[in-house]
């Protein structure tokens, strides 16, 4: 089948929404954290080009509050509950994509490879920090134009603090 210039004008608006735990940390503990992610938008995808046209960066925003009397180093590790491949859909049509932990897009974010971030939390402070993750649409997916979406990828997380506050992390 010959691809025409008119067909090359088709594009897809892709959006993937990630759902994160609302609250992490010990109940009544000295450090509590909540996680919210920005929307990872793939923008336009040209099914005629045969290449990965969009390589977006997503950001995970973490807000932590400390009632500790010392500086705490907080590390959070987020794991996707299922392994790739991911897909956004418009009706019966799907476009697959993958998520990565590194900007070179060589380490897939999945049940084994985690997005991990560490930051310091000052005495009695509330701090917001961010950590990046990366997306890629593999080329050669011949699909019709449309708005392709996916919501609610399950994400699990673990938290640790150094030193561990007496009331917990």
C-alpha positions as CSV (number, residue, x, y, z in Angstrom):
1,X,0.0,0.0,0.0
2,X,1.4,3.4,-1.0
3,X,1.4,6.1,1.7
4,X,0.4,9.5,0.5
5,X,1.2,13.0,1.6
6,X,-2.4,13.4,2.8
7,X,-2.1,10.4,5.1
8,X,1.1,11.9,6.6
9,X,-1.0,14.8,8.0
10,X,-2.8,12.5,10.4
11,X,-1.7,12.9,14.0
12,X,-2.7,11.5,17.3
13,X,-3.1,13.4,20.6
14,X,-1.9,11.0,23.2
15,X,-2.2,11.4,26.9
16,X,-1.3,8.9,29.6
17,X,-2.4,9.5,33.2
18,X,-0.6,7.9,36.0
19,X,-2.3,7.2,39.3
20,X,-0.2,7.3,42.5
21,X,-0.8,6.6,46.1
22,X,-2.5,9.5,47.9
23,X,-0.6,9.2,51.1
24,X,2.6,7.4,52.2
25,X,4.4,7.2,55.5
26,X,3.5,5.9,58.9
27,X,0.2,7.2,60.4
28,X,1.1,9.8,63.0
29,X,4.8,9.5,62.0
30,X,7.4,12.2,61.9
31,X,7.5,12.2,58.1
32,X,4.4,11.9,55.8
33,X,4.5,12.2,52.0
34,X,2.0,12.4,49.2
35,X,2.7,11.8,45.5
36,X,1.0,13.4,42.4
37,X,2.2,13.0,38.9
38,X,1.8,15.5,36.0
39,X,0.1,14.2,32.9
40,X,2.6,12.6,30.4
41,X,1.5,14.1,27.1
42,X,2.9,12.5,23.9
43,X,1.6,15.3,21.7
44,X,1.3,14.4,17.9
45,X,2.3,11.0,16.5
46,X,2.7,10.6,12.7
47,X,1.9,7.0,11.8
48,X,3.4,7.4,8.3
49,X,6.9,8.4,9.4
50,X,7.8,5.0,10.8
51,X,9.8,6.5,13.7
52,X,9.2,7.4,17.3
53,X,8.1,10.9,16.9
54,X,7.6,11.9,20.5
55,X,9.9,11.4,23.5
56,X,8.2,13.2,26.4
57,X,9.4,13.6,29.9
58,X,7.0,13.2,32.8
59,X,7.4,14.5,36.3
60,X,6.5,12.9,39.6
61,X,5.9,15.5,42.3
62,X,6.4,14.5,45.9
63,X,5.4,16.6,48.9
64,X,6.7,15.6,52.3
65,X,6.1,17.1,55.8
66,X,8.5,16.5,58.7
67,X,7.8,17.0,62.4
68,X,11.3,15.6,63.1
69,X,13.9,17.7,64.9
70,X,16.7,16.7,62.4
71,X,17.2,16.9,58.7
72,X,15.8,13.7,57.1
73,X,16.9,12.2,53.8
74,X,13.7,10.8,52.1
75,X,14.0,8.2,49.3
76,X,11.0,7.1,47.4
77,X,10.9,4.2,44.9
78,X,8.0,3.8,42.5
79,X,7.2,0.6,40.6
80,X,4.6,0.1,37.9
81,X,2.3,-2.7,39.0
82,X,2.5,-4.4,35.6
83,X,5.3,-4.6,33.0
84,X,5.2,-2.9,29.6
85,X,3.9,-2.7,26.9
86,X,1.5,0.2,27.6
87,X,-1.2,1.3,25.3
88,X,-3.5,4.3,24.8
89,X,-6.8,3.7,23.1
90,X,-9.4,5.5,21.0
91,X,-12.3,3.0,20.7
92,X,-10.9,-0.2,19.3
93,X,-7.6,1.4,18.1
94,X,-4.5,1.2,20.3
95,X,-1.1,2.9,20.2
96,X,1.6,1.2,22.3
97,X,4.2,3.1,24.3
98,X,6.8,2.4,27.0
99,X,7.9,4.2,30.1
100,X,11.6,4.5,31.1
101,X,13.6,5.4,34.2
102,X,16.4,7.0,32.3
103,X,16.5,9.8,29.7
104,X,18.3,7.6,27.2
105,X,15.2,5.3,27.3
106,X,17.1,2.1,27.8
107,X,15.8,1.0,31.2
108,X,12.0,0.2,31.1
109,X,10.0,1.3,34.1
110,X,8.2,-1.9,35.2
111,X,7.8,-4.2,38.1
112,X,11.6,-4.6,38.6
113,X,13.1,-1.2,37.5
114,X,12.0,1.6,39.7
115,X,11.9,5.4,39.4
116,X,13.9,6.4,42.5
117,X,14.4,9.9,44.0
118,X,16.2,11.1,47.1
119,X,15.9,14.5,48.7
120,X,16.6,16.2,52.1
121,X,13.7,17.4,54.2
122,X,14.6,20.2,56.6
123,X,13.6,20.3,60.3
124,X,9.9,20.8,60.7
125,X,9.5,21.6,57.0
126,X,7.2,20.9,54.1
127,X,9.1,20.4,50.9
128,X,8.0,19.5,47.4
129,X,10.5,17.8,45.0
130,X,10.2,16.2,41.6
131,X,11.6,13.2,39.8
132,X,11.5,12.5,36.1
133,X,10.4,9.5,34.0
134,X,10.5,9.2,30.2
135,X,8.2,7.9,27.5
136,X,8.6,6.6,23.9
137,X,6.2,5.6,21.2
138,X,7.7,2.9,19.0
139,X,7.3,3.7,15.3
140,X,5.3,1.9,12.5
141,X,2.0,1.9,14.3
142,X,-0.5,2.6,11.5
143,X,-3.6,3.8,13.3
144,X,-6.3,6.4,12.5
145,X,-6.3,9.9,13.8
146,X,-8.0,10.5,17.1
147,X,-7.6,11.3,20.8
148,X,-5.9,8.3,22.5
149,X,-6.0,8.1,26.3
150,X,-5.2,5.8,29.2
151,X,-5.9,6.3,32.8
152,X,-5.0,4.7,36.1
153,X,-1.8,2.8,35.6
154,X,-1.3,1.2,39.0
155,X,1.9,2.4,40.8
156,X,3.3,1.0,44.0
157,X,5.7,2.9,46.2
158,X,8.1,2.4,49.1
159,X,9.5,5.1,51.3
160,X,12.6,5.2,53.5
161,X,14.1,7.9,55.7
162,X,17.7,8.4,57.0
163,X,18.0,8.7,59.9
164,X,14.6,7.1,60.7
165,X,12.6,9.5,62.9
166,X,11.6,8.1,66.3
167,X,7.9,8.3,65.3
168,X,8.5,6.6,61.9
169,X,8.8,7.4,58.2
